[in-house]
């Protein structure tokens, strides 16, 4: 199996620290999912007075922890090669 330059630790830490902005999605190459998270955080944050970014942050933390719980080959198979966009 081919190795990639996408590291599960980097993706996990980005998800935990910057998950509400979808930065971990952009890192993995999921442009649409990253834009959804970013727009929900920015636009939804203005409308919901911070509830939408908080929800996106929870999703980012959960995804970050999931990434960190996988082995590197398992992470690559699921999120890099199979391109599983959410959770």
The first five atom37 places (N, CA, C, CB, O) and aatype in JSON, in Angstrom:
{
  "aatype": [20, 20, 20, 20, 20, 20, 20, 20, 20, 20, 20, 20, 20, 20, 20, 20, 20, 20, 20, 20, 20, 20, 20, 20, 20, 20, 20, 20, 20, 20, 20, 20, 20, 20, 20, 20, 20, 20, 20, 20, 20, 20, 20, 20, 20, 20, 20, 20, 20, 20, 20, 20, 20, 20, 20, 20, 20, 20, 20, 20, 20, 20, 20, 20, 20, 20, 20, 20, 20, 20, 20, 20, 20, 20, 20, 20, 20, 20, 20, 20, 20, 20, 20, 20, 20, 20, 20],
  "atom_mask": [
    [1, 1, 1, 1, 1],
    [1, 1, 1, 1, 1],
    [1, 1, 1, 1, 1],
    [1, 1, 1, 1, 1],
    [1, 1, 1, 1, 1],
    [1, 1, 1, 1, 1],
    [1, 1, 1, 1, 1],
    [1, 1, 1, 1, 1],
    [1, 1, 1, 1, 1],
    [1, 1, 1, 1, 1],
    [1, 1, 1, 1, 1],
    [1, 1, 1, 1, 1],
    [1, 1, 1, 1, 1],
    [1, 1, 1, 1, 1],
    [1, 1, 1, 1, 1],
    [1, 1, 1, 1, 1],
    [1, 1, 1, 1, 1],
    [1, 1, 1, 1, 1],
    [1, 1, 1, 1, 1],
    [1, 1, 1, 1, 1],
    [1, 1, 1, 1, 1],
    [1, 1, 1, 1, 1],
    [1, 1, 1, 1, 1],
    [1, 1, 1, 1, 1],
    [1, 1, 1, 1, 1],
    [1, 1, 1, 1, 1],
    [1, 1, 1, 1, 1],
    [1, 1, 1, 1, 1],
    [1, 1, 1, 1, 1],
    [1, 1, 1, 1, 1],
    [1, 1, 1, 1, 1],
    [1, 1, 1, 1, 1],
    [1, 1, 1, 1, 1],
    [1, 1, 1, 1, 1],
    [1, 1, 1, 1, 1],
    [1, 1, 1, 1, 1],
    [1, 1, 1, 1, 1],
    [1, 1, 1, 1, 1],
    [1, 1, 1, 1, 1],
    [1, 1, 1, 1, 1],
    [1, 1, 1, 1, 1],
    [1, 1, 1, 1, 1],
    [1, 1, 1, 1, 1],
    [1, 1, 1, 1, 1],
    [1, 1, 1, 1, 1],
    [1, 1, 1, 1, 1],
    [1, 1, 1, 1, 1],
    [1, 1, 1, 1, 1],
    [1, 1, 1, 1, 1],
    [1, 1, 1, 1, 1],
    [1, 1, 1, 1, 1],
    [1, 1, 1, 1, 1],
    [1, 1, 1, 1, 1],
    [1, 1, 1, 1, 1],
    [1, 1, 1, 1, 1],
    [1, 1, 1, 1, 1],
    [1, 1, 1, 1, 1],
    [1, 1, 1, 1, 1],
    [1, 1, 1, 1, 1],
    [1, 1, 1, 1, 1],
    [1, 1, 1, 1, 1],
    [1, 1, 1, 1, 1],
    [1, 1, 1, 1, 1],
    [1, 1, 1, 1, 1],
    [1, 1, 1, 1, 1],
    [1, 1, 1, 1, 1],
    [1, 1, 1, 1, 1],
    [1, 1, 1, 1, 1],
    [1, 1, 1, 1, 1],
    [1, 1, 1, 1, 1],
    [1, 1, 1, 1, 1],
    [1, 1, 1, 1, 1],
    [1, 1, 1, 1, 1],
    [1, 1, 1, 1, 1],
    [1, 1, 1, 1, 1],
    [1, 1, 1, 1, 1],
    [1, 1, 1, 1, 1],
    [1, 1, 1, 1, 1],
    [1, 1, 1, 1, 1],
    [1, 1, 1, 1, 1],
    [1, 1, 1, 1, 1],
    [1, 1, 1, 1, 1],
    [1, 1, 1, 1, 1],
    [1, 1, 1, 1, 1],
    [1, 1, 1, 1, 1],
    [1, 1, 1, 1, 1],
    [1, 1, 1, 1, 1]
  ],
  "atom_positions": [
    [[0.84, -1.18, 0.0], [0.0, 0.0, 0.0], [0.89, 1.24, 0.0], [-0.96, 0.0, 1.22], [1.9, 1.29, 0.7]],
    [[0.52, 2.21, -0.77], [1.3, 3.44, -0.88], [1.17, 4.29, 0.38], [0.86, 4.25, -2.11], [0.1, 4.36, 0.98]],
    [[2.25, 4.91, 0.76], [2.23, 5.8, 1.91], [1.91, 7.22, 1.43], [3.6, 5.77, 2.67], [2.22, 7.59, 0.3]],
    [[1.29, 7.97, 2.29], [0.95, 9.36, 1.94], [1.66, 10.31, 2.89], [-0.58, 9.58, 1.98], [2.3, 9.89, 3.85]],
    [[1.52, 11.57, 2.61], [2.11, 12.58, 3.48], [1.11, 13.09, 4.51], [2.64, 13.74, 2.65], [1.41, 14.05, 5.22]],
    [[-0.05, 12.47, 4.62], [-1.06, 12.88, 5.59], [-0.85, 12.11, 6.89], [-2.5, 12.65, 5.04], [-0.97, 10.89, 6.93]],
    [[-0.53, 12.84, 7.94], [-0.24, 12.23, 9.23], [-1.45, 12.32, 10.14], [0.98, 12.91, 9.89], [-2.08, 13.37, 10.24]],
    [[-1.78, 11.23, 10.8], [-2.95, 11.19, 11.68], [-2.78, 12.11, 12.88], [-3.21, 9.77, 12.15], [-3.75, 12.68, 13.36]],
    [[-1.55, 12.26, 13.38], [-1.32, 13.12, 14.54], [-1.56, 14.58, 14.17], [0.12, 12.93, 15.08], [-2.2, 15.32, 14.92]],
    [[-1.07, 14.99, 13.02], [-1.29, 16.38, 12.58], [-2.79, 16.62, 12.39], [-0.52, 16.68, 11.26], [-3.32, 17.62, 12.86]],
    [[-3.46, 15.7, 11.7], [-4.9, 15.84, 11.47], [-5.67, 15.85, 12.8], [-5.42, 14.71, 10.57], [-6.6, 16.63, 12.97]],
    [[-5.27, 14.99, 13.73], [-5.94, 14.93, 15.02], [-5.78, 16.2, 15.83], [-5.43, 13.76, 15.81], [-6.74, 16.71, 16.41]],
    [[-4.56, 16.71, 15.88], [-4.3, 17.94, 16.63], [-5.01, 19.13, 15.99], [-2.78, 18.21, 16.72], [-5.57, 19.98, 16.69]],
    [[-4.99, 19.2, 14.66], [-5.73, 20.27, 13.98], [-7.22, 20.17, 14.27], [-5.49, 20.21, 12.47], [-7.88, 21.19, 14.48]],
    [[-7.76, 18.95, 14.29], [-9.17, 18.77, 14.6], [-9.52, 19.22, 16.0], [-9.56, 17.33, 14.42], [-10.56, 19.84, 16.23]],
    [[-8.64, 18.91, 16.95], [-8.9, 19.28, 18.34], [-8.74, 20.78, 18.55], [-7.96, 18.51, 19.27], [-9.56, 21.4, 19.23]],
    [[-7.7, 21.37, 17.99], [-7.42, 22.78, 18.25], [-8.19, 23.74, 17.34], [-5.95, 23.04, 18.11], [-8.64, 24.79, 17.79]],
    [[-8.33, 23.39, 16.06], [-8.95, 24.3, 15.09], [-10.15, 23.66, 14.38], [-7.92, 24.74, 14.05], [-10.5, 24.05, 13.27]],
    [[-10.75, 22.7, 15.03], [-11.83, 21.94, 14.41], [-13.04, 22.76, 14.02], [-12.26, 20.87, 15.31], [-13.71, 22.44, 13.04]],
    [[-13.32, 23.8, 14.75], [-14.51, 24.6, 14.42], [-14.35, 25.31, 13.09], [-14.79, 25.63, 15.51], [-15.35, 25.68, 12.46]],
    [[-13.12, 25.51, 12.64], [-12.87, 26.16, 11.35], [-12.68, 25.15, 10.23], [-11.65, 27.05, 11.45], [-12.54, 25.55, 9.07]],
    [[-12.67, 23.87, 10.54], [-12.54, 22.84, 9.52], [-11.13, 22.7, 8.96], [-13.49, 23.12, 8.4], [-10.96, 22.14, 7.88]],
    [[-10.14, 23.19, 9.67], [-8.77, 23.15, 9.17], [-8.3, 21.72, 8.95], [-7.83, 23.86, 10.14], [-7.57, 21.45, 8.0]],
    [[-8.71, 20.79, 9.82], [-8.31, 19.39, 9.66], [-8.89, 18.8, 8.37], [-8.76, 18.56, 10.87], [-8.27, 17.93, 7.76]],
    [[-10.06, 19.26, 7.96], [-10.66, 18.8, 6.7], [-9.84, 19.3, 5.51], [-12.12, 19.29, 6.59], [-9.58, 18.54, 4.57]],
    [[-9.45, 20.57, 5.55], [-8.62, 21.1, 4.47], [-7.28, 20.36, 4.41], [-8.39, 22.62, 4.67], [-6.78, 20.08, 3.32]],
    [[-6.71, 20.04, 5.57], [-5.44, 19.31, 5.61], [-5.57, 17.95, 4.92], [-4.98, 19.13, 7.06], [-4.64, 17.51, 4.24]],
    [[-6.7, 17.29, 5.11], [-6.91, 15.97, 4.52], [-7.38, 16.05, 3.07], [-7.93, 15.19, 5.33], [-7.52, 15.02, 2.41]],
    [[-7.63, 17.25, 2.57], [-8.05, 17.41, 1.18], [-9.54, 17.39, 0.98], [-7.45, 16.34, 0.36], [-10.01, 17.3, -0.16]],
    [[-10.31, 17.48, 2.05], [-11.77, 17.52, 1.96], [-12.22, 18.98, 1.88], [-12.43, 16.79, 3.19], [-12.61, 19.57, 2.88]],
    [[-12.15, 19.53, 0.7], [-12.45, 20.95, 0.51], [-13.9, 21.29, 0.84], [-12.14, 21.37, -0.91], [-14.16, 22.26, 1.55]],
    [[-14.84, 20.51, 0.34], [-16.26, 20.81, 0.58], [-16.62, 20.71, 2.06], [-17.15, 19.85, -0.22], [-17.3, 21.59, 2.59]],
    [[-16.15, 19.65, 2.72], [-16.44, 19.49, 4.14], [-15.81, 20.61, 4.96], [-15.94, 18.13, 4.63], [-16.41, 21.1, 5.92]],
    [[-14.59, 21.0, 4.58], [-13.92, 22.11, 5.26], [-14.67, 23.42, 5.1], [-12.51, 22.26, 4.75], [-14.82, 24.19, 6.05]],
    [[-15.14, 23.67, 3.88], [-15.91, 24.89, 3.64], [-17.22, 24.88, 4.42], [-16.2, 25.05, 2.15], [-17.64, 25.92, 4.95]],
    [[-17.87, 23.74, 4.5], [-19.12, 23.64, 5.28], [-18.85, 24.02, 6.73], [-19.71, 22.21, 5.2], [-19.58, 24.83, 7.31]],
    [[-17.81, 23.43, 7.32], [-17.51, 23.72, 8.73], [-17.13, 25.19, 8.92], [-16.38, 22.81, 9.23], [-17.55, 25.83, 9.89]],
    [[-16.34, 25.72, 8.01], [-15.91, 27.11, 8.11], [-17.1, 28.07, 8.0], [-14.88, 27.42, 7.02], [-17.23, 28.99, 8.8]],
    [[-17.95, 27.85, 7.01], [-19.1, 28.73, 6.82], [-20.13, 28.61, 7.94], [-19.77, 28.44, 5.49], [-20.71, 29.6, 8.36]],
    [[-20.34, 27.39, 8.42], [-21.27, 27.23, 9.55], [-20.72, 27.97, 10.76], [-21.48, 25.72, 9.89], [-21.48, 28.61, 11.49]],
    [[-19.42, 27.89, 10.98], [-18.84, 28.59, 12.12], [-18.93, 30.11, 11.99], [-17.38, 28.18, 12.29], [-19.29, 30.8, 12.94]],
    [[-18.63, 30.62, 10.81], [-18.61, 32.07, 10.63], [-20.02, 32.64, 10.5], [-17.79, 32.45, 9.4], [-20.42, 33.51, 11.27]],
    [[-20.76, 32.15, 9.53], [-22.11, 32.69, 9.3], [-23.07, 32.25, 10.39], [-22.64, 32.24, 7.92], [-23.84, 33.05, 10.93]],
    [[-23.02, 30.96, 10.73], [-23.89, 30.46, 11.79], [-23.58, 31.08, 13.13], [-23.78, 28.96, 11.9], [-24.47, 31.25, 13.97]],
    [[-22.31, 31.42, 13.35], [-21.94, 32.06, 14.61], [-22.57, 33.42, 14.77], [-20.45, 32.19, 14.7], [-22.94, 33.81, 15.88]],
    [[-22.71, 34.14, 13.68], [-23.35, 35.46, 13.74], [-24.85, 35.33, 14.0], [-23.12, 36.23, 12.42], [-25.44, 36.14, 14.71]],
    [[-25.45, 34.31, 13.43], [-26.89, 34.13, 13.56], [-27.27, 33.51, 14.91], [-27.42, 33.25, 12.43], [-28.26, 33.91, 15.52]],
    [[-26.47, 32.54, 15.37], [-26.83, 31.8, 16.58], [-26.06, 32.27, 17.82], [-26.57, 30.32, 16.37], [-26.13, 31.63, 18.87]],
    [[-25.34, 33.38, 17.7], [-24.6, 33.95, 18.83], [-23.62, 32.96, 19.46], [-25.57, 34.43, 19.89], [-23.48, 32.9, 20.68]],
    [[-22.93, 32.19, 18.62], [-21.87, 31.31, 19.09], [-22.22, 29.85, 19.24], [-21.41, 31.8, 20.36], [-21.33, 29.05, 19.53]],
    [[-23.46, 29.49, 19.06], [-23.85, 28.09, 19.22], [-23.32, 27.24, 18.07], [-25.37, 27.96, 19.32], [-22.83, 26.13, 18.29]],
    [[-23.41, 27.74, 16.85], [-22.95, 26.98, 15.69], [-21.45, 26.7, 15.74], [-23.3, 27.73, 14.4], [-21.04, 25.57, 15.48]],
    [[-20.6, 27.69, 16.06], [-19.17, 27.37, 16.17], [-18.87, 26.39, 17.29], [-18.38, 28.64, 16.38], [-17.94, 25.58, 17.18]],
    [[-19.63, 26.46, 18.36], [-19.44, 25.5, 19.46], [-19.75, 24.08, 18.99], [-20.32, 25.87, 20.67], [-19.05, 23.13, 19.34]],
    [[-20.82, 23.95, 18.2], [-21.16, 22.63, 17.66], [-20.08, 22.14, 16.71], [-22.52, 22.69, 16.94], [-19.74, 20.96, 16.73]],
    [[-19.55, 23.02, 15.88], [-18.47, 22.64, 14.97], [-17.2, 22.27, 15.75], [-18.17, 23.78, 13.98], [-16.46, 21.38, 15.34]],
    [[-16.96, 22.95, 16.86], [-15.8, 22.63, 17.69], [-15.94, 21.23, 18.29], [-15.64, 23.67, 18.81], [-14.96, 20.49, 18.36]],
    [[-17.14, 20.88, 18.72], [-17.37, 19.54, 19.27], [-17.12, 18.49, 18.18], [-18.82, 19.41, 19.82], [-16.49, 17.46, 18.44]],
    [[-17.61, 18.74, 16.98], [-17.38, 17.81, 15.87], [-15.88, 17.7, 15.6], [-18.13, 18.28, 14.59], [-15.38, 16.6, 15.39]],
    [[-15.17, 18.81, 15.6], [-13.73, 18.79, 15.37], [-12.99, 18.01, 16.44], [-13.19, 20.19, 15.31], [-12.06, 17.26, 16.13]],
    [[-13.38, 18.18, 17.7], [-12.74, 17.45, 18.79], [-12.99, 15.96, 18.65], [-13.24, 17.95, 20.15], [-12.07, 15.15, 18.8]],
    [[-14.24, 15.58, 18.37], [-14.57, 14.16, 18.21], [-13.78, 13.56, 17.06], [-16.09, 13.97, 17.97], [-13.21, 12.48, 17.2]],
    [[-13.73, 14.25, 15.93], [-12.98, 13.73, 14.79], [-11.49, 13.67, 15.1], [-13.23, 14.59, 13.56], [-10.82, 12.71, 14.71]],
    [[-10.96, 14.68, 15.79], [-9.55, 14.66, 16.16], [-9.2, 13.48, 17.03], [-9.19, 15.93, 16.86], [-8.17, 12.84, 16.82]],
    [[-10.04, 13.19, 18.0], [-9.8, 12.04, 18.88], [-9.9, 10.73, 18.09], [-10.81, 12.04, 20.05], [-9.1, 9.82, 18.29]],
    [[-10.87, 10.64, 17.2], [-11.0, 9.44, 16.37], [-9.75, 9.25, 15.52], [-12.25, 9.54, 15.46], [-9.25, 8.13, 15.42]],
    [[-9.25, 10.31, 14.92], [-8.03, 10.22, 14.12], [-6.87, 9.71, 14.96], [-7.67, 11.58, 13.5], [-6.1, 8.85, 14.52]],
    [[-6.73, 10.22, 16.17], [-5.61, 9.85, 17.03], [-5.73, 8.41, 17.55], [-5.51, 10.81, 18.19], [-4.72, 7.8, 17.9]],
    [[-6.93, 7.88, 17.61], [-7.13, 6.51, 18.09], [-6.81, 5.46, 17.02], [-8.55, 6.34, 18.57], [-6.66, 4.28, 17.35]],
    [[-6.71, 5.86, 15.78], [-6.41, 4.93, 14.68], [-4.9, 4.77, 14.54], [-7.03, 5.43, 13.35], [-4.14, 5.67, 14.9]],
    [[-4.48, 3.62, 14.01], [-3.08, 3.48, 13.62], [-2.88, 4.23, 12.31], [-2.67, 1.96, 13.48], [-3.85, 4.51, 11.6]],
    [[-1.64, 4.55, 11.98], [-1.38, 5.31, 10.74], [-1.88, 4.56, 9.51], [0.12, 5.59, 10.6], [-2.53, 5.19, 8.67]],
    [[-1.62, 3.26, 9.35], [-2.15, 2.56, 8.17], [-3.68, 2.54, 8.12], [-1.62, 1.14, 8.12], [-4.28, 2.69, 7.06]],
    [[-4.3, 2.34, 9.28], [-5.78, 2.33, 9.33], [-6.33, 3.71, 9.0], [-6.27, 1.88, 10.74], [-7.31, 3.83, 8.27]],
    [[-5.7, 4.76, 9.54], [-6.1, 6.14, 9.26], [-6.02, 6.42, 7.77], [-5.22, 7.13, 10.04], [-6.96, 6.98, 7.19]],
    [[-4.91, 6.04, 7.14], [-4.73, 6.28, 5.72], [-5.77, 5.53, 4.9], [-3.33, 5.88, 5.28], [-6.32, 6.07, 3.94]],
    [[-6.05, 4.29, 5.27], [-7.03, 3.5, 4.52], [-8.41, 4.13, 4.58], [-7.09, 2.07, 5.06], [-9.1, 4.2, 3.56]],
    [[-8.81, 4.58, 5.75], [-10.17, 5.11, 5.93], [-10.3, 6.54, 5.41], [-10.56, 5.07, 7.4], [-11.23, 6.84, 4.67]],
    [[-9.39, 7.41, 5.8], [-9.57, 8.85, 5.56], [-8.8, 9.4, 4.37], [-9.16, 9.6, 6.77], [-9.14, 10.46, 3.86]],
    [[-7.76, 8.71, 3.92], [-6.99, 9.2, 2.78], [-7.39, 8.47, 1.51], [-5.48, 9.05, 3.04], [-7.71, 9.1, 0.5]],
    [[-7.36, 7.14, 1.54], [-7.66, 6.37, 0.33], [-9.16, 6.21, 0.09], [-7.0, 5.0, 0.41], [-9.63, 6.42, -1.02]],
    [[-9.92, 5.85, 1.13], [-11.37, 5.67, 0.98], [-12.13, 6.99, 1.06], [-11.9, 4.73, 2.05], [-13.31, 7.05, 0.71]],
    [[-11.46, 8.05, 1.51], [-12.03, 9.4, 1.55], [-13.33, 9.51, 2.33], [-12.26, 9.89, 0.16], [-14.31, 10.09, 1.86]],
    [[-13.34, 8.93, 3.53], [-14.5, 9.06, 4.42], [-14.5, 10.46, 5.02], [-14.48, 7.96, 5.54], [-13.64, 10.79, 5.84]],
    [[-15.46, 11.29, 4.62], [-15.45, 12.7, 4.95], [-15.86, 13.06, 6.36], [-16.32, 13.4, 4.03], [-15.31, 14.0, 6.93]],
    [[-16.79, 12.35, 6.93], [-17.31, 12.7, 8.26], [-17.17, 11.53, 9.2], [-18.79, 13.14, 8.18], [-17.5, 10.39, 8.85]],
    [[-16.69, 11.8, 10.38], [-16.47, 10.83, 11.46], [-15.82, 9.59, 10.9], [-17.79, 10.47, 12.18], [-15.54, 8.64, 11.63]]
  ]
}
